[in-house]
Amino acid sequence: MRYGYFDEENKEYVITRPDTPAPWVNYLGSPEYGAIVSNNAGGYSFAKSGANGRILRYVFNQFDQPGRYIYLRDNENADYWSASWQPVGKDLKEYKCECRHGTAYTKMKAQYSGITSEVRYYVPLGRSYEVWNLSVKNDSDRERELTITGYAEFTNHSNYEQDQVNLQYSQFITRTVFRGDRVQQLIHANLDQIEEGKEVDHKIVSSRFFGLAGAEVKSWSGEKEGFLGRYHGYDRPTGVESGVLENKGNYNGNGCGALSTVLTLQPGEAKEIAFVAGMKKDAEAAKILADYKDPAAVCEKEIKELICHWHEKISHFQIKTPSQEFDTMINTWNAYNCFMTFIWSRAASFTYCGLRNGYGYRDTVQDIQGVIHLAPEMAKEKIRFMLSAQVDNGGGLPLVKFTHNPGHEDTPDDVSYVQETGHPEYRADDALWLFPTVYKYIAETGDLKFIDEVIPYANKGTATVYEHLKQAITFSMNHLGKHGMPAGLYADWNDCLRLGKDGESAFVAMQFYYAMRILKEFAQYKEDSVYQSYLEEKQKELGALIQKYCWNEDRFIRGYTETGEMIGRRSDPEANMWLNPQSWAVISGLASKDQTNQILDLVYERLNTEYGAILMDPPYHAHAFDGALAVIYNAGSKENAGIFSQSQGWLILAEALRGNGEKAFTYFMENAPAAQNDRAEIRKLEPYCYGQFTEGKASPNFGESHVHWLTGTASTVMVGCVEGILGMRPDFYGIHVSPSVPKSWESFEIEKDFRGCHLQIKVSNPGHVQSGCRELLVNGKKMEGNYIPQQELTAQTTVELFMS
Ligand code: IFM
């Protein structure tokens, strides 16, 4: 079943059926002012912090309520509806609507009873408040009088937990007052007499507002109960039913902002107003509202600015292939998803409630990879930041606080860090993600100078980027298990695998092998031949150990437990086949050609499903070892044999590296949101963004996906597609063009900005092969193999690749 379609031209997803199987949401704003809105206007907002700056309330895991509601009431017959289908929920036979999620704005159009409304929700670029811009048009042939009411439900405390659970406190600190064009909410209002800069028990007055511009407020309410009425829901607030709000603020209880205005519209006439909300003091709120006196002019301009901003960002890599699903994901939605993940980490979604107070090391270093080809400068900033969160022993801080202060942080070796973050130990893999990420940034930009940039460590001291990477190698060298392979420590990529100091992770061993391969290139550039030889030797030793201890008949195992037991053996009753060690054996360059063919074929046979390959099989149930924490999850879910979508990205890359374009693309399609648009009722999540996992075949809900938007899947699949399927593989001195595509693709095009030049790449595949290069021409000149050295690039570079 489909609920909407992709509008390629406007880069919007258009929801035409509002009764979606889950709230389908969009991100508005920036870390200064974050706002999330669903297709039925549900959602919340916060200033700076989802945990401590909460402004609009949302009840998670419920009915997608409350939200940014605008009610329209026909004063002739007292009938009313909402500008979004919910909360009033009129009969869809009479109520026609469409929601367009775009890049950082959402529009909702509704037609009911001869009235067309369109509300546009957005956070203006660089501003820290939100705008709900409403236009209303009279499509009937008689004059109409409408009462329009905007409703914003404030939290009673900026701290999410205090608002939700500490009601004996948070209900008695809030007051709302009316200021002519707005409701102003004061938290800790009674502290208004204390001196500026002083606090009482760490508390000060703070202020939010919900205002109206472009029309006069006729009545208002500042208390939720007064607006809704006892035993009334958001679908039939008393204030809307009656047509007049109570003109009363709240003192204790639950605050809100509700504002009504009356619009009289002649046949064919349209009017525009704007509701504005934010965390601002009185005077600033008044000033902001004054700026929106003429909403029609201001809002249009601001939305255009947002569109330009985001469309420019994603314009740096655009493709035209025979697959519409692939194009829409790579050109728009996966790209936008990568930016949102890059910006929001795992902080705030409809699954993450906003309480996370920091960045996960591996998550963030992985997220960076998804935007390198689009915004390398943004990536560089974050890489610096993440290197500054590496401890001087080479390990990554498992959690990098949002207040991170490089050079002054405590570490998992300090009780204080453990107490504050709840992260008791280092993870085996965190710092190893730096290798592909730093490499990709330098290769994309040719910014070789970055290798020598000095960056602080998290706790003390400084080092160049090169030394930071060497120190990450030292960390793994200092944490080896019984066979001499990297120990699993508190976790590796898989949060549910606790292999400890003595157990070993095959996945990390492969990452380590790959890291050494990458660092050899840095050492060569630095002419650090002693270190290069050291890496050469150590990598060879590690490769031999992995082959000796981790190869089991026809597959790579997952590792060893603390007691030396193998995990992932062919004969094991559960979890005898794991996905990641197979794909990573290929990505790392460790697997021989024969092994590559054998393990990838086995993955397809044993793990693949119509929604992607499952993480391992069979799920843990009765035979989990002590560190196999995945057993806590229902079979077929999350790490317990779910289809972990991030791993699908590595599988796409591995298949592309072996030159099997058919398989690489098959794996892309199986889990691609856009490819499931026509059966969205099964996937349930938005068809335009990735989720963390899809329930595997061991689940009765096979195919249902979860944990939308903020997931490492976004960047990993992006890399799998750009580097793998499309074959864009830059190195320090140029770029390899090495696509792996389905045989049926006769030709395709890529437009890529690269090192200040614009590459127009045309790939022809008349012989219908899956990979390989017969000839590569750059500005008409034949290259050697499939490589374009930097010096061949011109401002407008034409690239023609003939695959066969
Ligand atoms: O790798 C982790 C990630 O850091 C958080 N979500 C789950 C992944 C797999 O366990």
Boltz pocket constraint, residues with backbone or C-beta under 6 A from the ligand:
constraints:
  - pocket:
      binder: B
      contacts: [[A, 360], [A, 362], [A, 363], [A, 492], [A, 493], [A, 494], [A, 495], [A, 496], [A, 639]]
      max_distance: 6.0
